[in-house]
Amino acid sequence: MAREVVDTAGAAEQVSNQMLHRDQLREAERDLASDLITPERFEQARKEIQRRLLEDADAAPIQQAVG
């Protein structure tokens, strides 16, 4: 019988990274609204933030099957 073990440190790090990426996106949105960056630069920033978020999600397995 296998049981699932939750890696709480890894899960906490993943949530922390998600919050960081969300904050970065909000900051870029504010910069765009304030005309501090161009729409093109905003799109670049948004894509980079999404890429890092996906990388973090792929790199941090939350659950591991243990026998």
C-alpha positions as CSV (number, residue, x, y, z in Angstrom):
1,M,0.0,0.0,0.0
2,A,1.5,3.3,-1.0
3,R,0.8,6.5,0.9
4,E,1.3,10.1,-0.2
5,V,3.7,12.3,1.7
6,V,3.4,16.1,1.4
7,D,6.7,18.0,1.2
8,T,5.6,20.9,3.3
9,A,8.8,22.8,2.9
10,G,8.6,22.4,-0.9
11,A,4.9,23.3,-0.9
12,A,5.6,26.5,1.2
13,E,8.4,27.5,-1.2
14,Q,6.1,27.0,-4.2
15,V,3.3,29.1,-2.6
16,S,5.9,31.8,-1.7
17,N,7.2,31.8,-5.3
18,Q,3.6,32.1,-6.6
19,M,3.0,35.1,-4.4
20,L,6.2,36.7,-5.5
21,H,5.3,36.2,-9.2
22,R,1.8,37.6,-8.6
23,D,3.3,40.7,-6.9
24,Q,5.7,41.2,-9.8
25,L,2.8,41.0,-12.3
26,R,0.8,43.5,-10.3
27,E,3.8,45.8,-10.2
28,A,4.2,45.6,-14.0
29,E,0.5,46.3,-14.3
30,R,0.8,49.4,-12.2
31,D,3.9,50.5,-14.2
32,L,1.9,50.1,-17.4
33,A,-1.1,52.1,-16.0
34,S,1.3,54.9,-14.9
35,D,3.0,54.9,-18.3
36,L,6.3,54.0,-16.7
37,I,6.7,51.1,-19.2
38,T,5.4,50.6,-22.7
39,P,2.7,47.9,-23.6
40,E,5.5,46.0,-25.4
41,R,7.7,46.0,-22.2
42,F,4.7,44.9,-20.1
43,E,4.1,42.0,-22.4
44,Q,7.7,41.0,-22.2
45,A,7.6,41.2,-18.4
46,R,4.3,39.2,-18.2
47,K,5.7,36.4,-20.4
48,E,8.9,36.3,-18.3
49,I,6.9,36.1,-15.1
50,Q,4.7,33.3,-16.5
51,R,7.8,31.4,-17.7
52,R,9.4,31.6,-14.3
53,L,6.1,30.5,-12.6
54,L,5.9,27.5,-14.9
55,E,9.5,26.6,-14.3
56,D,9.0,26.8,-10.5
57,A,5.9,24.6,-10.7
58,D,7.8,22.0,-12.8
59,A,10.8,22.0,-10.6
60,A,9.0,21.6,-7.3
61,P,7.2,18.3,-7.0
62,I,4.8,18.6,-4.1
63,Q,3.9,15.0,-3.5
64,Q,5.9,11.8,-3.7
65,A,4.6,8.2,-3.5
66,V,6.2,6.2,-0.7
67,G,5.8,2.5,-0.4
